[in-house]
Each structure stands twice: as structure tokens, then as C-alpha cells.
Amino acid sequence: MTRINLLPWREELRQERQKQFMTLLVLTIILAAAIVGLIHFQMNSKIDYQSSRNDYLSKEISKLDNEIAEISELQKVRKSLVERMDIIQDLQASRPSIVHLFTEIVSTVPNGVFIKSLEQNNNTLKLTGEAESNARVSSYMRNLSNSEWLEEPNLEIIEILDKKVSRISTFVLTVKQANASNNEEEEDTLGGKK
């Protein structure tokens, strides 16, 4: 019987399978490396995208911070302007009261009384003057009490400096300016000056 040697065929088949295994192993390693590289590339692109979004947000936040600072500066300027407008409106409203005040001062001074100085501190007027007698000062104070624009006269000092020669009384009195807005509202209600 002839002997057939099947070993080389089996050996060739084993080598062929080993080659296929190595090829599959190399392809699997290449595929795994490609997948890992792709995942790494995708993660890096996502990180870069998120970093760019973060940078954009940081820039926008800094812009908003600048706008907020500008708004607060504008609010300070607005507040300053409103305060100035209020002062101007108060001055505008008090303009007629000065005229009334001086008219009242002139109309209340009786004969024989002379005003030497007038000082105003808020709504209080300090009048310094001379009178021919104490009775004239009393008359002047009564006139101030009856005034629409002046109230609460208060005599601080009255003295006669030269008793032998002139007998002129020097006096200092304070009087408060009446609430001008109330008087003006009454005038507006009545349609003019009383």
C-alpha cells in the first residue's frame, strides 16, 4: 500500500490559518487604533468647541460687565441731573416769593423805622435796624405778624446807644418767611394776588 503523506497539506492549512489569524489580528489592531484615534479626535474637537463657547461667553460677559458699568455711570449722571432739575424747579418756584418777600418787608416798615441790614438763613430773616422809639419797633412787629408772607417776629435786642443826643433805638429781630407754596396756591386758587 502506498503511503500518502497528508502532513504537508495539514501544515500548509495550519500556516494558512495562522496567516489569516495574523492578518485579522493586524486588521483588528488597526481598526481598534482607528476607532481610538477617531474617538480621541472627536473628543478633542468637542473640547475645542466647548473652549470656543467658553471664550465666547467670557467675551460676552465682559461686554455685559462693561455695559453694566456704563449703565451705573449713566444712572449716576441721571441722578445728578434730576437733583439739578429739582433745585432749578425749586428756585423757579421760589422766584415769586422773593419779590413778595421784599414787597412785604417794604410795606410793613412803619414811619420812623429804618432797616440797616437783612440776612436770610433758610426761612429765617434777621433784620437789623434803627427806630425813633420802642413803640415804632412794636408797631413794626405787629405789621410783620399781620403779613401774609412773614410770621413769628421775635425781638432779640433793642437798645438805645446814645441816650442824651438822639434817643434812637437799635434793634435786631428775626422773622420767619411764611410757606411760600401755600400762599402761591391760594393765589392760583383765587386767580391772582389777594
C-alpha positions as CSV (number, residue, x, y, z in Angstrom):
1,M,0.0,0.0,0.0
2,T,1.3,3.3,-0.9
3,R,1.7,5.8,1.8
4,I,0.2,9.2,1.2
5,N,1.7,11.8,3.3
6,L,-1.0,14.3,4.3
7,L,1.2,16.2,6.7
8,P,2.4,18.9,4.3
9,W,-1.2,19.7,3.4
10,R,-2.2,20.0,7.0
11,E,0.9,22.0,7.7
12,E,0.0,24.3,4.8
13,L,-3.5,24.6,6.1
14,R,-2.2,25.5,9.6
15,Q,0.1,28.1,8.1
16,E,-2.7,29.5,6.0
17,R,-5.0,29.8,9.1
18,Q,-2.1,31.3,11.1
19,K,-1.6,33.9,8.3
20,Q,-5.4,34.7,8.3
21,F,-5.3,34.9,12.1
22,M,-2.3,37.3,12.0
23,T,-4.0,39.3,9.2
24,L,-7.2,39.5,11.2
25,L,-5.2,40.4,14.3
26,V,-3.4,43.2,12.5
27,L,-6.6,44.4,10.9
28,T,-8.3,44.3,14.3
29,I,-5.4,46.3,15.9
30,I,-5.5,48.8,13.1
31,L,-9.3,49.1,13.4
32,A,-9.1,49.5,17.1
33,A,-6.3,52.1,16.7
34,A,-8.5,53.9,14.2
35,I,-11.5,53.8,16.5
36,V,-9.4,55.1,19.4
37,G,-7.9,57.8,17.2
38,L,-11.4,58.7,15.9
39,I,-12.8,58.9,19.5
40,H,-9.7,61.0,20.5
41,F,-10.1,63.3,17.6
42,Q,-13.9,63.7,18.3
43,M,-13.3,64.4,22.0
44,N,-10.6,66.9,21.1
45,S,-13.0,68.6,18.7
46,K,-15.7,68.7,21.3
47,I,-13.2,70.1,23.9
48,D,-12.1,72.8,21.3
49,Y,-15.8,73.6,20.6
50,Q,-16.6,73.9,24.3
51,S,-13.5,76.0,24.8
52,S,-14.5,78.3,22.0
53,R,-18.0,78.6,23.5
54,N,-16.5,79.3,26.9
55,D,-14.3,82.0,25.3
56,Y,-17.3,83.5,23.5
57,L,-19.3,83.5,26.8
58,S,-16.4,85.1,28.6
59,K,-16.2,87.9,26.0
60,E,-19.9,88.4,26.2
61,I,-19.8,88.5,30.0
62,S,-17.0,91.1,29.9
63,K,-19.1,93.2,27.3
64,L,-22.1,93.0,29.7
65,D,-19.9,94.0,32.6
66,N,-18.8,97.0,30.7
67,E,-22.4,97.8,29.8
68,I,-23.4,97.4,33.4
69,A,-20.6,99.8,34.5
70,E,-21.7,102.2,31.8
71,I,-25.3,101.9,32.9
72,S,-24.4,102.6,36.5
73,E,-22.4,105.7,35.4
74,L,-25.4,106.8,33.4
75,Q,-27.6,106.3,36.4
76,K,-25.3,108.5,38.5
77,V,-25.4,111.1,35.8
78,R,-29.2,110.8,35.6
79,K,-29.4,111.2,39.4
80,S,-27.2,114.2,39.3
81,L,-29.3,115.8,36.5
82,V,-32.5,115.0,38.4
83,E,-31.1,116.7,41.5
84,R,-30.1,119.7,39.5
85,M,-33.6,119.8,37.9
86,D,-35.2,119.7,41.3
87,I,-33.0,122.5,42.5
88,I,-33.8,124.6,39.4
89,Q,-37.6,123.8,39.8
90,D,-37.3,124.8,43.5
91,L,-35.6,128.1,42.5
92,Q,-38.1,128.7,39.7
93,A,-40.9,128.1,42.2
94,S,-39.4,130.4,44.8
95,R,-38.7,133.3,42.4
96,P,-42.0,135.0,43.0
97,S,-41.7,134.5,46.8
98,I,-38.5,136.7,46.8
99,V,-40.5,139.5,45.1
100,H,-43.3,139.1,47.6
101,L,-40.8,139.0,50.5
102,F,-39.2,142.3,49.6
103,T,-42.6,143.9,48.9
104,E,-43.8,142.7,52.3
105,I,-40.7,144.0,54.0
106,V,-41.1,147.4,52.4
107,S,-44.8,147.6,53.1
108,T,-44.6,146.5,56.7
109,V,-41.9,149.1,57.7
110,P,-43.7,152.0,59.5
111,N,-42.6,155.6,59.5
112,G,-39.6,156.2,61.9
113,V,-38.1,152.7,61.4
114,F,-35.0,152.2,59.2
115,I,-33.7,148.7,58.2
116,K,-29.9,148.7,58.1
117,S,-29.2,145.1,57.2
118,L,-31.1,141.9,56.2
119,E,-29.7,138.4,56.5
120,Q,-31.5,135.2,55.4
121,N,-30.7,131.8,56.7
122,N,-33.1,129.2,55.2
123,N,-36.6,130.6,56.0
124,T,-35.4,132.9,58.9
125,L,-34.7,136.5,58.3
126,K,-32.6,138.6,60.6
127,L,-33.4,142.3,60.5
128,T,-31.1,144.9,62.0
129,G,-32.3,148.5,62.1
130,E,-33.0,151.7,64.0
131,A,-36.2,153.2,65.2
132,E,-37.2,156.6,66.6
133,S,-38.8,154.9,69.6
134,N,-39.6,151.5,71.0
135,A,-43.2,152.0,70.1
136,R,-42.2,152.1,66.4
137,V,-40.5,148.7,66.8
138,S,-43.6,147.3,68.4
139,S,-45.7,148.7,65.5
140,Y,-43.3,147.1,63.0
141,M,-43.6,143.7,64.8
142,R,-47.4,143.9,64.7
143,N,-47.2,144.6,60.9
144,L,-44.9,141.6,60.5
145,S,-47.4,139.4,62.4
146,N,-50.2,140.5,60.2
147,S,-48.2,139.9,57.0
148,E,-49.2,137.1,54.6
149,W,-45.5,136.3,53.8
150,L,-43.9,136.8,57.2
151,E,-44.7,135.2,60.5
152,E,-43.4,134.8,64.1
153,P,-41.5,138.0,64.6
154,N,-39.1,137.7,67.6
155,L,-37.2,140.7,69.0
156,E,-33.7,139.7,70.1
157,I,-32.1,143.0,71.0
158,I,-33.4,146.5,71.5
159,E,-31.2,149.2,73.0
160,I,-30.6,152.9,73.0
161,L,-26.9,153.6,72.2
162,D,-26.9,157.4,72.7
163,K,-29.5,158.3,75.4
164,K,-28.6,162.0,75.6
165,V,-28.4,163.1,72.0
166,S,-30.7,161.2,69.6
167,R,-32.6,158.6,71.6
168,I,-32.6,156.3,68.6
169,S,-33.3,152.6,69.4
170,T,-31.2,150.0,67.7
171,F,-32.9,146.6,67.3
172,V,-32.3,143.1,66.0
173,L,-35.3,140.9,65.3
174,T,-35.9,137.7,63.5
175,V,-38.9,136.7,61.5
176,K,-39.8,133.6,59.6
177,Q,-40.8,133.5,56.0
178,A,-44.3,132.0,55.6
179,N,-44.7,128.9,53.5
180,A,-44.5,130.4,50.0
181,S,-46.0,127.4,48.2
182,N,-49.2,127.7,50.3
183,N,-49.5,131.4,49.5
184,E,-48.9,130.8,45.8
185,E,-51.5,128.0,45.8
186,E,-54.0,130.4,47.4
187,E,-53.2,133.0,44.8
188,D,-53.7,130.5,42.0
189,T,-57.0,129.4,43.5
190,L,-58.2,132.9,43.8
191,G,-57.0,133.8,40.3
192,G,-54.3,136.3,41.2
193,K,-52.9,138.4,44.0
194,K,-55.0,138.9,47.1
